[in-house]
Amino acid sequence: MIYLNGVAVVGDMFKATYDSDKDGRVEKDALEITLNKLLKGAGAGASPTEIDVPSGATLTVAQTEVFNGAAPTTWTDLNLSATIGANAALVVLKIASATAGRHFAVRKNGDTDEFYSASVPPSSGYGAAIFQSIANIHAVLIVATDASGIIEWKQIDGATCTVDIIAYIK
């Protein structure tokens, strides 16, 4: 048994009413559509109800330089709010150094977990929050900001570098 708009329809009746070209799909003009609404199932044998489309995250692609100079050698705040706004976001950063062998690390502001080791190469390995530079080659890191749009970052010996935001989700 198929229910459509609260009315039970079966086999041939369904096809004649809602599948006029008999291709096995309900025709668009046979449905009542409301903009910015979704249908939420109400269980077997019950008509679905309309609900508002939930708001979601927005991906913004931005090629914006946020730092150019000597990197900090201790965990230091990097305020990204001028680009992403004063809010929490997931940020994709692009970092480059003219000098090879430099280790950079990022973390959410206020995080006390250590992502960086004093040994070279870092004993913590490599991943989305730490990398070793190759001269003039960009690397991409992913980091969450705090509610003010701030991250922390560091580099072992203050290498000159650039940091760009290439995208963020908030």
N, C-alpha and C positions, 0 to 999 in steps of 0.2 A: 504494500500500500504506500502510495506517495501522497504527502500532504503539501499543498501549495496554497498560501494565504488562508490556512485553516480549513481548506476544503480537500477532502479525500478524492484523489484522482487515480485511475488505474489505466494501465496499458494503452489501448487505442484512444481512449478519451484524452489522456495526457498528450499523446503524440499529435492528435488532431488540434488540440487547443494551444499547446505551447511549443510544438516542434513541427511547424507547418511545412518545412522543406524535408522533413524526415531524415535529418542527418545525425540524429541522436543527441543534439544539443538544444537547449531551451533558447528560443529566439530572444534577442535583446528587447524587442518591442513588447514581448509578453510579460516582462518583469516591470514592476514599479521600482524605480531607482530614486533614491534621495541622496543628493550631494552631501559629502562629508559624513556619511553614515555607513556602518557595517551591519551585517546581519549576524546576530549571536544565536547559536542553536539553543533550543529550550528542551532538548531531550527528544527521544523517539515519540513520534505521533503528535508533537506539539509544534506550533508555528514559531519560527524564530522571531526575535525582537530586534528592533533597530537600536544601535548604540552609536554614540559619537566616536569618530575616529580618534584614537588616543594620540596625544602629542608625542613626538619622539625626538631623538637627538638629531642635530644638524651637522653635517660634514661641511667644513669650509676649507677650501684650498687657498693657501696664501703663501706667496714667496716673499717673506718679510724678514730682513736681517734684524736680529734683536741684540746681537753682541758682536763687537769687533775689537780685539785687543788681547791682553795677556789674561789667560784663564786663571781663576783662583786656585790656590794650592790647598785650601781647606774647604769643607762643605760651606757653600755660600749661596745666598738667595739670588735667583735670577727672576726678576719680575716680568712676566709676559703679558700682563693685563692691558698694556697699551695696544696689543694686537688682538688678544682673545677676549678681553673684557675681564672685569673683576669677578670671576666665577670659576667653579671647578670645570675642568676640561681634560680630555685626553689629547695630548699634543705629540705631533711627529716633528722631530727636530732634525736638521741637517747640520753637521759640524765638520769643519775642515781645518787642518793645520798645515802650514808650509813645511813642517818638520815631521819626518817619519818616526814611528815608535812611541808616540805620545798616547797615554791612556787617559781617556775621558770617561766620566761617570755622571749619571743624573738620577735623581729620586724626587719623590713628592716632598714638598716643603713640610717640615715637622717630622718626617720619617726618621727613625733612629737606626734602622737597619743599615748595615754597612755593605755597600756595593763595590767597594774599592779596597785593594790590598796594597800595602807598602812594597810588596815584592814586585819585581818586574820579570816576566809578565805577571799580571795579577793572578793570585791563586784562586780567585773566585770565578775565573773563566770569562767567557765573552757571552753576550746576549743582547737583549733589547735595551739594556740600561748601561752597558759599558762596552767600549771598543778601543782598539789600538789603531792609531792613525797610520796611514801611508801618505807620504808627502803629496800635498795638493789633491788628494782624493777625498771626496765627501763620504761620510758615513751617516746612517740614519738611526736615530734612537727614538724610542717611544717612552713617554712619561706622563703620569697624571699630575695635574696641578692641585693645589689646595683651593679652598673656596674663594681665595683672593686672586687666583691666577698666577701663583708663584711656585717655582720649583727650586731645588737645590742642585748644585753641580760642583765638580772639582776636577783638577788635573794635577798630576804630581809635581811638575816643575814650572808652572806658569807659562806654558807655551802660548805663542800668539796664535789666535784662531778666530774663526767666524762661526756664529751660530745663527741659523735661519729657522723660522717656523715654516714648514711646507704644508702643513694641514693640521686641523684640530676638530675635535668633536665635542660639542657641548649641548 
